[in-house]
Amino acid sequence: MIYFDNAATSWPKPPEVAQTMTAFLEQVGANPGRSGHRLSIDSARVVFQAREAVCELFQAPDPMRVVSERTSPKRSTWLYTAACAREIM
């Protein structure tokens, strides 16, 4: 398991981060997986492309096993769940 918390500790962000986020907010701006409308589907596509990029970067086999959470309690839950699953398997 690889854990990053770069967003909380790095400043300034590279200009590409601001450009990418601005483009997303202006062109998509919807929550992924919250509905079946076009913008929500586009948003889910962006998330999946990010998962694929992470897999390629780390040579991981399955983009569906890449998890991202924005709050510490949720991250802790994922880490705990992953640790338990590893022991069960």
Buried (B, 14 or more C-beta within 10 A) or exposed (E): EEEEEEEEEEEEEEEEEEEEEEEBEEEBEBEBEEEEEEBBBBBBEBBBEEBEEBBEEEEBEEBEEBEEEEEEEEBEEBBEEEEEEEEEE
